[in-house]
């Protein structure tokens, strides 16, 4: 007041949720870029000695007995598995080159669900719920199919033959795709690591699937978020520009 005594207080509140989320996305992208460059170097260094091993195995196969042939086949299978991992590493490290086309989002998502369910031989104890807006988007159809199929497959595998897979898409400024399962969920400590290469909660696998999904979505100018509760399920949310 005129006597310079305080007669009130002004409180100013600012919602920093979106700012913090963007900061986390930038930090994650920087870490993934560094890991991608390192992965490319490792992949190239591993492929050279593996090619030599494969060459010697071919020579051994010509002069080995039946027991030796069986051992050679097992070694060859392991080398092929390593080659697949290295190919995924190189795919992760390589800059994304998008072949953007107009795609019907409803048909794309529904076909991904159908293909994964057929491949995983999903039984009647897993219920499938689809609520999809029939709208077009501009994207690389092959890469987006890979990303969505990976998320759907993870959801189905988490439910151990019983549960509900709910896939929704809603159009607005962006296309919002939600993939929800009622599976085992992800431990809270793992949520911040879920998109990093080589991090996995599965007994099998090397942990490159979600890293590739993240790369595909962000290369389209989109965003992917995850919410999960152990024992209750997980929801992945993908936001994609409509154009």
C-alpha positions in Angstrom: 0.0 0.0 0.0 1.1 3.7 0.2 2.9 2.8 3.4 4.8 0.1 1.5 3.3 -2.7 3.5 2.6 -5.9 1.7 -1.2 -6.4 1.3 -1.2 -9.4 -1.0 0.8 -12.0 -3.0 0.6 -12.8 -6.7 1.3 -16.4 -7.6 2.2 -17.3 -11.2 1.9 -20.9 -12.4 3.3 -22.3 -15.7 2.6 -25.8 -16.9 6.0 -27.2 -18.0 4.7 -30.7 -18.9 5.1 -30.3 -22.6 8.5 -28.5 -22.2 9.8 -31.3 -20.1 8.5 -33.9 -22.5 10.3 -32.2 -25.4 13.5 -32.0 -23.4 13.3 -35.7 -22.7 12.7 -36.4 -26.4 15.7 -34.3 -27.4 17.9 -36.0 -24.8 16.8 -39.4 -26.0 17.4 -38.5 -29.6 20.9 -37.4 -28.9 21.7 -40.6 -27.0 20.2 -42.7 -29.8 22.3 -40.8 -32.4 25.5 -41.5 -30.5 24.5 -45.1 -30.0 23.7 -45.4 -33.7 27.1 -44.2 -34.8 28.8 -46.6 -32.3 26.5 -49.5 -33.5 27.5 -48.9 -37.2 31.2 -49.2 -36.3 30.7 -52.4 -34.2 28.6 -54.0 -36.9 31.2 -53.4 -39.6 34.0 -54.7 -37.4 32.0 -57.9 -36.6 31.0 -58.7 -40.1 34.6 -59.1 -41.4 35.6 -61.9 -39.0 32.2 -63.6 -39.4 32.7 -63.7 -43.1 36.0 -65.5 -42.6 34.4 -68.0 -40.2 31.7 -68.7 -42.7 34.3 -69.3 -45.4 36.2 -71.8 -43.3 32.9 -73.5 -42.4 32.2 -74.0 -46.1 35.6 -75.7 -46.5 35.0 -77.9 -43.5 31.6 -79.0 -44.7 33.1 -80.5 -47.9 35.3 -82.9 -45.9 33.5 -83.7 -42.7 31.6 -86.8 -41.6 27.8 -86.7 -40.7 28.5 -85.8 -37.0 30.7 -82.9 -38.2 28.0 -81.8 -40.6 25.5 -81.4 -37.7 28.0 -79.3 -35.7 28.7 -77.1 -38.8 24.9 -76.6 -39.3 24.5 -75.5 -35.7 27.5 -73.0 -36.0 26.0 -71.7 -39.3 22.6 -71.1 -37.7 24.3 -69.1 -34.9 26.2 -67.0 -37.5 23.0 -66.4 -39.3 21.4 -65.2 -36.1 24.3 -62.9 -35.5 24.0 -61.6 -39.0 20.3 -60.7 -38.4 21.3 -58.8 -35.2 24.0 -56.9 -37.2 21.5 -56.1 -40.0 19.2 -54.6 -37.3 22.1 -52.6 -35.9 22.9 -51.2 -39.3 19.3 -50.4 -40.0 19.2 -48.6 -36.6 22.4 -46.7 -37.4 21.5 -45.8 -41.0 19.8 -42.4 -41.6 16.1 -43.0 -42.3 15.3 -42.4 -46.0 11.5 -42.1 -46.3 9.4 -42.9 -49.3 6.3 -41.0 -48.4 3.0 -41.9 -50.0 -0.7 -41.4 -49.2 -1.9 -44.3 -47.1 -5.3 -45.1 -45.6 -4.4 -45.2 -41.9 -7.4 -47.5 -41.0 -6.5 -50.1 -43.6 -2.8 -49.9 -42.6 -3.4 -50.4 -38.9 -6.1 -53.1 -39.4 -3.8 -55.1 -41.7 -0.9 -54.9 -39.2 -3.2 -56.3 -36.5 -4.4 -59.1 -38.8 -1.0 -60.0 -40.0 0.5 -60.2 -36.5 -2.4 -62.2 -35.1 -2.1 -64.7 -37.9 1.7 -65.0 -37.4 1.4 -65.4 -33.6 -1.6 -67.8 -34.0 -3.7 -65.7 -31.5 -6.4 -67.8 -29.9 -9.9 -66.9 -28.8 -8.8 -66.0 -25.2 -7.2 -62.8 -26.5 -9.9 -60.3 -27.4 -9.1 -57.8 -30.2 -10.8 -54.4 -30.1 -10.3 -51.9 -33.0 -11.7 -48.3 -33.1 -10.0 -46.7 -36.1 -10.7 -43.4 -37.8 -10.9 -43.8 -41.6 -8.4 -41.0 -42.6 -5.4 -40.7 -44.9 -1.9 -40.0 -43.8 1.4 -39.4 -45.6 4.1 -41.8 -44.5 6.6 -44.4 -45.6 4.2 -47.4 -45.6 6.8 -50.1 -45.3 8.5 -48.5 -42.3 5.3 -47.5 -40.6 4.0 -51.1 -41.0 7.2 -52.4 -39.4 6.8 -50.0 -36.5 3.1 -50.7 -35.8 3.6 -54.4 -36.2 6.4 -54.4 -33.7 4.2 -52.6 -31.1 1.3 -55.0 -31.8 3.5 -58.0 -31.5 5.0 -56.9 -28.2 1.5 -56.3 -26.9 0.3 -59.8 -27.8 3.4 -61.4 -26.4 3.0 -59.6 -23.1 -0.5 -61.2 -22.5 0.6 -64.9 -22.4 -2.4 -66.2 -24.4 -5.1 -64.3 -22.5 -6.2 -60.6 -22.3 -7.4 -57.8 -24.5 -5.6 -55.9 -27.2 -7.3 -52.5 -27.9 -6.1 -50.4 -30.9 -7.5 -47.0 -31.4 -6.8 -44.2 -33.8 -8.2 -40.6 -33.6 -7.6 -37.9 -36.1 -7.2 -34.2 -35.3 -4.2 -32.0 -35.8 -2.2 -35.3 -35.7 -3.2 -38.9 -36.0 -3.1 -40.4 -32.5 -2.7 -44.2 -32.5 -3.0 -46.0 -29.1 -2.0 -49.7 -28.7 -3.2 -51.0 -25.3 -2.7 -54.4 -23.8 -3.7 -56.0 -20.5 -0.4 -57.9 -20.2 2.4 -58.0 -17.6 3.4 -54.4 -17.9 6.8 -52.8 -17.8 8.7 -52.1 -14.5 8.8 -48.4 -13.7 12.6 -48.4 -13.7 12.6 -49.6 -17.3 10.2 -47.0 -18.8 12.9 -44.4 -19.4 15.2 -47.0 -21.0 12.5 -48.7 -23.1 13.5 -47.0 -26.4 17.3 -47.5 -25.9 19.0 -50.2 -28.0 19.8 -53.4 -26.2 17.4 -52.8 -23.4 14.8 -55.5 -23.2 12.5 -57.1 -20.6 12.2 -60.3 -22.6 14.1 -63.5 -22.0 14.8 -63.7 -25.8 15.7 -60.9 -28.1 18.4 -58.2 -28.2 16.3 -55.1 -27.5 16.5 -53.4 -30.9 12.7 -53.5 -31.8 11.5 -50.5 -29.9 14.6 -48.5 -30.7 13.8 -49.0 -34.4 10.1 -48.1 -33.7 11.2 -44.8 -32.0 13.5 -44.0 -34.9 10.8 -44.6 -37.5 8.2 -42.5 -35.7 10.5 -39.6 -35.0 11.9 -39.6 -38.6 8.2 -39.0 -39.7 8.1 -35.9 -37.4 6.0 -37.8 -34.8 6.3 -38.8 -31.2 5.9 -42.0 -29.2 5.0 -42.3 -25.5 4.5 -45.2 -23.2 2.5 -45.7 -20.0 2.6 -48.9 -18.1 1.7 -50.5 -14.7 3.1 -53.8 -13.7 0.5 -56.5 -13.7 -2.1 -54.3 -15.4 -0.8 -53.6 -18.9 0.9 -51.1 -21.2 -0.2 -48.4 -23.6 1.9 -47.1 -26.4 0.7 -43.8 -28.0 2.0 -42.8 -31.4 1.4 -39.2 -32.7 1.9 -38.8 -36.4 1.5 -35.6 -38.6 -1.5 -36.0 -40.9 0.6 -34.5 -43.8 
